[in-house]
Amino acid sequence: MSRHTEPRAIHPLDLPEIETHVAQYLKIGDLVRCVRVNKAWHSSFIPALWHEVILSPKPKGREHSPSLTSVQKNAYFIRLLSLDSKVKPEYLSISFPNLQLLHLTERMTLRGEALANFLTLNNTVTIFELVTHTKENWTMFSKLENVKRLDLVDLTVGGTLKADFWRFCTRIEELNLNVVDKTDLMQIPKDTATQAIADNKLIWFLRRCPNLDTAEFPAEGTENGRSTALEFVHYISLGTWPKLRGLRFGSEALKDEDTAKALKSLKQPCYNWGVAFSGFGPKGFAAFREHFAALERVSLVDCKNVTSEMIQEIMSSCHLLKTFVAYRVDARVLGNGPPWVCRQLVSLKVCIEFITTTESAPLDSKEKTRLQRKIFENLSTLRNIESISIGRTASFHEAKPFLRPTLFRGLELRLEMGLDLLKGLKSLTCFEFQESVQKMTRDEADWIVANWVSIETLQGTLNCIDVDIGTQLQNILKKHRIAVINDYI
């Protein structure tokens, strides 16, 4: 009689790929405990523990910096490194073979030769963050030959900056100037650039970075009476940035024809497009279609000329789309439109509303249910989605803190309306439905707990008809660590 050994069942947490994935969501203390479990867990969790290191006398989130010996032992795993000006010089002799991001704090460059040698050892850095109030030695920084993104914080860019800085900028693909003191740009001598004073100062700066990949203007600015955004569009049309693939504006000065001009002038397919508060409309959208195949991020916040048909066309045409933000869309258009193809979508924020006009025919309950189920069916295909917002956001209307929001008719989160079709959204962490009329019951609450295994937050009123039922549902969800942010709080 032969004997057969039953194969040992493998627990999911014994699989290295699962352990590595879980490690991304753990805090430092939890990671420390995990690496101490056994050798297998040590191998799986140690890369996450050492992924980001802050070398400072009082690093954030820790009592002290790691020891010199431990840093040397685990240097291979460190990808993100922050150096404080008071770090011990011995740390500057360590080579980090996989270092990607380097953050230098104020006065760090006073280390002189020691820092220069450190930069030579670690020229794998692609992201360089500099926080300082002084004129830095850009000859030293030029040793970082692979830097593609430069973040400058509190830097005074003045006349003492010489050619080294501008040569450094020619390699940059992404430039963050959020807190730069741009006033000193006026001090740049005329022999450096003949248009330094006459031109928009920020635009002049960006023109010295010909390899820019993405440019973002979150708020409108003006120099000498000209719009920063309009000035930038002008230089795009002149071919100033031939590698530019991403544009994000927050400018009311941009008209529909300006957005069309920018899109037509791009030499590369656009993957990132944002035109908040602009006049983006039919002309811009016609040029926008040429970039559908490459689009990954789209933001059309408060673009009043964007129609429901445009939003539906984006959803049914952009295969690579990962994040999408828009003003609002008529549920009738979505429910009667072609299937969505944006299966890689991670974040969706658009107010879905049954918009009533003098021309729209009234909907009977059967037709409304059909339309909602069609929309839920499209939502069910977004298997990578992490955040969905189908309600009215703060930007939808002027904030009125002393008034209850006006409710609108949108998607009803009821099982019979199609909510049950969303059971496959296992990565969903946040669902927002602010100011929409909801009539959820215990069945919907239990279904959410059972099916949305990653859900953390619901934002909106669960039951607008019966406050007591809404409170009961909120307590049920709270027991399962699901936060409910009520509209009326």
C-alpha positions in Angstrom: 0.0 0.0 0.0 1.6 3.2 -1.1 1.7 6.2 1.1 1.0 9.7 -0.2 2.1 12.9 1.5 -0.6 15.5 1.5 0.8 18.8 0.1 1.0 21.5 2.7 -1.4 24.3 2.3 0.3 27.6 1.7 -1.0 30.6 3.6 -1.2 33.8 1.4 1.0 35.7 3.8 3.8 33.1 3.2 4.0 34.2 -0.5 6.8 36.8 -0.9 4.9 38.8 -3.5 1.9 39.1 -1.1 4.2 40.1 1.8 5.9 42.7 -0.3 2.6 44.2 -1.3 1.3 44.3 2.3 4.6 46.0 3.4 3.7 49.1 1.3 0.8 49.9 3.7 2.6 49.3 7.1 4.0 51.9 9.4 7.7 51.8 10.6 6.8 50.1 13.9 4.8 47.4 12.2 7.6 46.8 9.6 10.1 46.4 12.5 8.0 43.8 14.1 7.5 42.0 10.8 11.2 41.7 10.0 11.7 40.0 13.4 9.2 37.2 12.8 11.5 34.8 10.8 14.1 34.8 8.0 11.5 34.6 5.2 9.6 37.6 6.6 12.8 39.5 7.1 13.7 39.1 3.4 10.2 40.3 2.4 9.8 43.3 4.7 13.3 44.7 5.0 13.2 46.5 1.6 10.1 48.5 2.7 11.6 49.3 6.1 14.6 50.8 4.4 12.9 52.3 1.4 13.0 55.9 2.8 15.6 57.1 5.3 16.0 60.5 7.0 19.5 61.2 8.4 18.9 63.8 11.0 19.4 64.3 14.7 15.6 64.2 15.1 14.1 62.5 12.1 10.3 62.8 11.7 8.4 59.7 13.1 11.5 58.2 14.8 13.4 58.8 18.0 16.8 58.9 16.3 18.6 58.3 13.0 19.7 54.8 12.1 23.2 53.9 13.1 26.1 54.1 10.6 26.6 50.4 10.6 22.9 49.7 9.9 22.8 52.2 7.1 25.9 50.7 5.5 24.4 47.2 5.8 21.1 48.2 4.2 22.3 50.9 1.7 21.2 48.7 -1.2 17.5 49.0 -0.2 17.4 52.8 0.3 15.6 54.6 -2.6 14.7 58.0 -0.9 17.3 59.8 1.3 17.0 63.0 3.2 20.2 64.6 4.6 20.1 67.2 7.4 22.9 69.7 7.7 23.9 68.2 11.1 24.3 64.6 9.8 27.6 63.1 10.9 30.3 63.2 8.1 30.8 59.4 8.2 27.4 59.0 6.5 28.6 61.0 3.5 31.1 58.3 2.6 28.4 55.7 2.0 27.4 54.6 -1.5 23.6 54.0 -2.1 23.5 52.0 -5.4 19.8 52.3 -5.9 19.2 55.8 -4.7 16.5 57.7 -6.6 15.5 60.7 -4.6 17.9 63.0 -2.7 16.6 65.7 -0.3 19.1 68.3 1.0 18.0 70.6 3.8 19.2 74.2 4.5 23.0 74.8 4.7 23.8 71.2 3.7 26.1 72.4 1.0 28.4 73.9 3.6 29.8 70.4 3.9 31.9 71.3 0.8 34.3 68.5 -0.4 32.6 65.8 1.7 29.2 66.5 0.0 30.9 66.7 -3.4 32.3 63.2 -2.9 28.9 62.0 -1.7 27.3 63.3 -4.9 29.9 61.6 -7.1 29.3 58.3 -5.3 25.5 58.5 -5.7 24.9 59.9 -9.2 22.0 57.5 -9.7 19.6 60.2 -8.3 16.8 61.2 -10.7 14.9 63.4 -8.3 16.7 66.2 -6.5 15.0 68.3 -3.8 16.8 71.3 -2.4 15.6 73.4 0.6 17.8 76.5 1.2 18.0 80.2 1.4 21.5 80.6 0.0 23.1 80.7 -3.4 24.3 77.1 -3.9 27.3 75.6 -5.6 25.7 74.2 -8.8 29.1 73.1 -10.1 28.9 70.5 -7.2 25.3 69.5 -8.0 26.2 68.9 -11.7 27.8 65.7 -10.5 24.2 64.4 -10.4 24.1 63.6 -14.1 20.8 61.6 -14.1 18.5 64.2 -12.4 15.3 64.6 -14.3 13.1 66.3 -11.6 14.2 69.4 -9.7 12.3 70.7 -6.7 13.5 74.1 -5.4 12.1 75.4 -2.0 12.9 78.8 -0.6 15.7 79.3 -3.1 16.7 82.9 -3.9 17.5 82.9 -7.6 19.5 86.0 -8.1 22.3 87.5 -10.1 25.0 85.5 -8.5 23.8 82.3 -10.2 26.1 81.6 -13.0 26.1 79.3 -16.0 26.4 76.1 -13.9 22.8 76.5 -12.6 21.3 77.0 -16.1 23.3 74.1 -17.6 21.9 72.0 -14.8 18.4 73.1 -15.8 18.8 72.0 -19.4 18.6 68.3 -18.2 15.4 68.8 -16.2 12.2 67.3 -17.4 10.0 68.2 -14.4 10.6 71.5 -12.4 8.8 72.4 -9.2 9.1 76.1 -8.3 6.3 76.3 -5.8 8.1 78.3 -3.1 10.9 79.8 -5.1 11.6 83.5 -4.4 11.0 84.7 -8.0 11.4 88.3 -7.2 15.2 88.0 -7.5 14.8 86.9 -11.1 14.6 90.6 -11.9 18.2 90.9 -10.7 19.5 88.6 -13.4 21.9 90.7 -15.4 21.0 91.6 -19.0 24.1 89.9 -20.4 22.7 86.6 -19.2 19.5 87.0 -21.2 18.4 90.1 -23.1 14.8 89.6 -22.3 15.2 88.8 -18.6 13.4 91.9 -17.3 11.0 92.5 -20.2 9.6 89.0 -20.3 7.4 87.2 -17.7 10.0 86.2 -15.1 8.6 82.7 -14.5 8.3 82.0 -18.2 11.9 83.2 -18.7 13.0 80.7 -16.1 11.2 77.8 -17.7 12.6 78.7 -21.1 16.0 77.8 -19.7 14.7 74.2 -19.2 14.2 72.9 -22.8 13.7 69.3 -21.8 10.5 69.9 -19.7 8.1 67.0 -19.8 5.3 68.5 -17.7 4.4 72.0 -16.7 1.8 72.9 -14.1 0.3 76.3 -13.2 -2.1 75.6 -10.4 -3.0 79.3 -9.9 -3.1 82.2 -12.3 -0.2 84.7 -12.2 0.5 87.8 -14.1 3.7 89.7 -14.9 3.7 93.1 -16.6 -0.1 92.8 -17.2 0.3 89.5 -19.1 -1.2 86.1 -18.1 1.4 83.5 -17.2 -0.7 80.8 -18.8 -1.2 82.8 -22.1 2.5 83.6 -22.2 3.3 79.9 -21.8 0.9 78.9 -24.6 2.7 81.4 -26.8 6.1 79.8 -26.2 4.7 76.3 -26.7 3.5 77.4 -30.2 7.1 78.5 -30.9 8.4 75.0 -30.1 10.3 76.0 -27.0 9.7 72.7 -25.2 9.8 69.9 -27.9 9.5 67.1 -25.3 6.5 68.6 -23.4 3.7 66.0 -22.8 1.8 67.3 -19.9 0.0 70.7 -19.3 -2.1 71.7 -16.3 -3.5 75.2 -16.0 -5.6 77.0 -13.4 -6.3 80.1 -15.4 -9.6 81.9 -16.2 -7.6 83.8 -18.8 -7.4 80.8 -21.1 -10.1 80.9 -23.8 -11.3 77.9 -25.9 -9.0 78.9 -28.8 -6.0 79.2 -26.4 -6.4 75.6 -25.2 -6.7 74.5 -28.8 -3.5 76.3 -29.8 -1.6 74.7 -26.9 -2.8 71.2 -27.8 -2.1 71.6 -31.5 1.4 73.0 -30.8 2.6 70.0 -28.7 5.2 68.0 -30.5 4.5 64.9 -28.3 1.2 63.1 -27.5 -0.3 64.6 -24.4 -0.6 62.3 -21.4 -1.5 64.8 -18.7 -4.1 67.6 -19.4 -5.7 70.0 -16.9 -7.5 73.2 -17.7 -9.4 74.2 -14.5 -11.6 77.3 -14.6 -10.7 77.9 -18.3 -12.9 78.4 -21.4 -11.9 74.9 -22.7 -14.8 73.9 -25.1 -15.5 72.7 -28.6 -12.4 74.1 -30.3 -10.1 72.8 -27.6 -11.9 69.5 -27.5 -11.5 69.0 -31.2 -7.7 69.3 -30.8 -7.9 67.2 -27.6 -9.2 64.2 -29.6 -5.8 63.8 -31.3 -4.3 62.9 -27.9 -6.9 60.4 -26.7 -4.6 57.4 -27.3 -2.0 58.7 -24.8 -4.0 60.4 -22.1 -3.5 59.2 -18.5 -4.6 62.2 -16.4 -7.4 64.6 -17.3 -8.8 67.4 -15.1 -11.6 69.6 -16.4 -12.6 71.2 -13.1 -15.2 74.1 -13.5 -14.9 74.2 -17.2 -18.5 75.3 -17.9 -18.2 74.7 -21.7 -17.5 71.0 -21.3 -20.6 69.1 -22.2 -21.9 65.7 -21.0 -21.3 64.3 -24.5 -17.6 65.3 -24.2 -17.2 63.5 -20.9 -18.9 60.4 -22.3 -16.6 60.5 -25.3 -13.5 60.6 -23.0 -14.7 57.7 -21.0 -15.4 55.6 -24.1 -12.2 56.5 -26.0 -9.2 56.9 -23.6 -7.8 53.4 -22.9 -4.9 54.5 -20.7 -6.8 57.0 -18.5 -5.9 56.7 -14.8 -7.4 59.8 -13.2 -10.3 61.9 -14.5 -11.9 65.0 -12.9 -14.8 66.9 -14.5 -17.6 69.3 -13.6 -20.8 67.3 -14.0 -22.4 65.0 -16.5 -26.0 64.1 -17.4 -26.8 60.6 -16.3 -29.0 60.2 -19.4 -26.0 60.7 -21.7 -23.8 58.2 -19.7 -26.6 55.7 -19.6 -27.3 55.8 -23.4 -23.7 56.1 -24.5 -21.2 53.4 -25.6 -19.3 51.3 -23.1 -16.4 52.8 -21.2 -12.9 51.7 -22.2 -10.9 53.4 -19.4 -10.3 50.1 -17.5 -7.1 51.4 -15.9 -8.9 54.2 -14.1 -7.8 54.7 -10.4 -9.6 57.9 -9.5 -12.9 59.2 -10.9 -14.5 62.5 -9.8 -17.5 63.8 -11.7 -20.9 64.8 -10.5 -23.4 62.3 -12.2 -26.8 64.0 -12.2 -30.2 63.6 -13.8 -30.2 67.1 -15.2 -33.6 68.5 -15.9 -34.2 71.1 -18.5 -37.2 72.5 -20.3 -36.4 70.3 -23.3 -35.8 67.0 -21.4 -38.7 64.5 -21.2 -39.7 63.3 -17.7 -38.3 59.8 -16.8 -40.5 57.0 -15.5 -39.1 54.8 -12.7 -38.4 51.9 -15.2 -36.3 54.0 -17.5 -34.4 55.6 -14.6 -33.5 52.2 -13.3 -32.3 51.1 -16.7 -30.1 54.1 -17.0 -28.6 53.7 -13.6 -27.9 50.0 -14.1 -26.1 50.9 -17.3 -23.9 53.4 -15.5 -23.2 50.9 -12.7 -22.3 48.3 -15.3 -19.7 50.7 -16.7 -18.4 51.5 -13.2 -18.1 47.7 -12.6 -15.5 47.4 -15.3 -13.1 49.7 -13.4 -11.4 47.0 -11.4 -8.4 49.2 -10.5 -10.5 52.0 -9.1 -9.6 53.3 -5.7 -11.6 56.5 -5.4 -15.0 57.4 -6.9 -16.8 60.7 -6.4 -20.2 61.2 -8.1 -21.5 64.0 -5.9 -21.0 67.7 -5.8 -17.6 68.9 -4.6 -16.6 72.2 -2.9 -15.8 73.7 -6.3 -19.3 72.9 -7.7 -20.8 76.0 -6.1 -19.9 78.8 -3.7 -19.5 77.6 -0.1 -22.4 78.6 2.1 -21.4 77.3 5.6 -24.7 78.3 7.3 -27.0 76.7 4.8 -27.9 73.1 4.2 -26.7 72.0 0.7 -29.3 71.6 -2.0 -29.9 67.9 -2.8 -29.9 66.7 -6.3 -31.1 63.5 -8.1 -28.1 61.4 -9.0 -27.2 57.7 -8.8 -29.1 55.9 -6.0 -26.8 53.5 -4.1 -29.4 50.8 -3.9 -29.0 47.1 -4.8 -32.0 47.1 -7.0 -30.7 50.1 -8.9 -27.4 48.4 -9.8 -25.1 48.8 -6.7 -24.8 45.0 -6.6 -22.9 45.2 -10.0 -20.0 46.8 -8.2 -19.0 43.8 -6.1 -15.8 43.4 -8.1 -14.3 46.7 -7.0 -11.9 45.2 -4.4 -9.5 48.1 -4.5 -12.1 50.8 -3.7 -11.1 52.8 -0.6 -13.3 55.9 -0.9 -16.8 56.5 -2.4 -18.2 60.1 -2.3 -21.8 61.1 -3.2 -22.1 64.5 -1.5 -25.5 66.2 -1.7 -27.2 63.4 -3.7 -30.5 62.0 -2.6 -29.9 58.6 -1.0 -32.3 56.0 0.6 -29.9 53.3 1.7 -31.1 50.6 4.0 -29.5 47.9 6.2 -29.2 45.7 3.0 -26.9 48.2 1.3 -24.8 48.7 4.5 -24.3 44.9 4.9 -23.5 44.5 1.2 -20.8 47.3 1.4 -19.2 45.6 4.4 -19.2 42.2 2.6 -18.1 43.2 -0.8 -15.9 46.4 -0.6 -13.1 44.8 1.3 -10.8 47.9 1.0 -13.4 50.6 1.7 -12.3 53.2 4.3 -14.5 56.2 3.7 -18.0 57.0 2.5 -18.9 60.7 2.1 -22.5 61.8 1.8 -25.8 61.3 3.6 -26.7 57.6 3.7 -30.5 58.1 4.0 -31.9 61.6 3.3 -35.5 60.5 4.1 -35.1 59.0 7.6 -32.3 60.4 9.8 -32.6 57.6 12.3 -32.0 54.9 9.7 -29.0 56.9 8.4 -27.6 57.0 12.0 -28.1 53.3 12.4 -26.3 52.6 9.1 -23.5 54.9 10.1 -23.0 53.0 13.4 -23.0 49.6 11.5 -20.3 50.8 9.1 -18.3 52.4 12.0 -18.1 49.0 13.7 -16.3 47.7 10.6 -13.9 50.7 10.6 -15.7 52.5 7.7 -15.8 56.2 8.3 -19.0 58.1 7.1 -18.7 61.8 6.5 -22.2 63.2 6.6 -23.2 66.2 4.4 -24.8 67.9 7.3 -22.0 67.7 9.9 
